[in-house]
Every structure is written in C-alpha cells, then in structure tokens.
Amino acid sequence: MPNPTETNSPANTYSVLGTLSLLTPWDVVGCGKIRIGGETDGGYVLLDRLRPEQPVLSYGVGPDSSFDLDLAKRGHRVFMFDHTVHGPRGGVPQGCAFFREGVAATPDPANRLDTVAAHLHRLGLEGRRDVILKMDIEGGEWAIMAEMPDEAFDCFEQIVLEFHWLEALECESFTARARAALLRLNARFTLCHVHANAWGELKMVAGVILPNVIEVTYVRSELVSRTPSRTVYPTEHDRSNKPSTKDIVLSMYPFLPMAVPPSAFVPLARRLDAEHAATLAAQAPTPEG
C-alpha cells in the first residue's frame, strides 16, 4: 500500500501514490455544499455552514473577485490580499477591504509579502475559530501550509485552496514540501471537496495520471462527522474553469470511490435504470385471472 511517510525516490510510482493518498476526500454527514463565486475560474465550493459573522481571508485576487463579492453580499467581512494587482477589477466590493500585499511562509517586506499569522494579528482575528480562508497564489500555498503555526491553523473553520503543479512530484524537494503541507492539513482538517482545474489539465507522473492543478476544500474535523467518500467528482456544484472545455472527471486514485451505485452517475444512469425497470415490468408475465 502507498505510504506517505516513505522516503523512497520521488520518481517512484509508490512515492507518488503515497503523496496522493494524503488527498483522499471524505463525505461529511448531514451537511450540503454551496458554490460561491463565478461560473468558471474564481468560483469555489464550500460546505453549506456559512454564517455572516465569519470573517474571510482571501489571498489571490487576480482578474476575478466573484468569490469575495458573493461572500460580502452574504454579510461577511472579506479581507482581500494580492501584491500583483492594484485592486480588484471593477473596484473593491462593498463589505471588502483590499491590501496590496501578498502572503508567504516567511515575511518578505521588500516584495510586499507577509505571513498568514501576521495578517490574522493585524486584523484582530487571532483566537477566532470561525475564519474562512481562500488561497490561490500559484504555488506558494505548499510552503505556507507546511510552515504555518498551529495557532494560525486553529483560527480557520473552512479552508479552500488551489494546489498547483502536482506534476512536480517527480522532484524530491517538492515532494517533501507537499507531504509536509498535506500532513499538517490532515492533522486538523477533513478534505471534503476536490475539483480539477481544467487549465492545469491531466499529467502523467511516474506512470500515475493526476490533475496538475486541483481545488480543495477542508473543514475542521472536530466540527463534523465524516464517512468514506461515495462522491464522484465533479459534482453538480462544480464548473469547468476553462470556458468551452468540459470539466475533468477525477476517475483516478485517490478521488474516485471504489464502489458506488449506478444511481451516483446522474442524471443519465437514473433515467436508464428507470427505463430498464419499466421494460422489465412490461415484459413480466401477468398472473392468470
């Protein structure tokens, strides 16, 4: 079985599978999901347990701030950070505050970068347990998740991330950083949603097919009950990030459940099952009167 703690060669298939095993999704009992943001890139899926009093840290504004706008419309205070732009396209939405500053694992004032812990302190969010974190920063997320202090992790209820460049699992240093990040997350949070970003496409690494860029949603484990996943991704809440391109089906380890009923493949399977049942019923002999 793949072992995420093994130190075998990163180009080895079992090493890649071991790292991927740390991205095994779970189903959360009794809690639905909700899409926040636009219909293509910029929209993300969260558990439907949002409350207006929850503040939001949003890293990576880029050209699309629909996620932040949607949450602000729901009554959340949204703190937007991005050192690569002068502000959100169309201006800062009402209910949001924009900081022309990025995030990193360690402070770097010369490049307008500071840590998540520093931002929590500056915004008066230390000690909270209900903050929502969104991070899409083109690869910097791995080091941040690997090195974030426990006290900062404890501030968050849900975390939505975009993990980039999984094809680099052939690189020893990247593999070590990715495993450290995923182990830190899994120690406190449950991975409850996964979605492949179509811009990243599918890659083959050491003979293993995997999505190069993946969007993930975590919830703090102590708040929910979980069960092995029976969810086929993408779901009804997901959309292709790339216009005019079909969404990527996560039909590979560790995202696809090993056993699911045909009815899970909706809507076609349910219709075909119903038609088949109707055909069998029509062909069944009638009892003699």
Secondary structure, DSSP 8 states (H G I E B T S, - for coil): ---TT--S-TTSHHHHHHHHGGG--EEETT--EEEES-SSTT-EEEES---TT--EEEE--TT--HHHHHHHHTT--EEEE-SSSSS-TTS--TTEEEES-EE-SS-BGGGTEE-HHHHHHHTT-TT-S-EEEEE--TTTHHHHHHH--HHHHTTEEEEEEEE--GGGGGSHHHHHHHHHHHHHHHHHEEEEEEEE-TTT-EEEETTEEEESSEEEEEEEGGG--EEE----SS-TT---SSTTS------STTTS-S---GGGSTTHHHHHHHHHHHHHHHHS-----
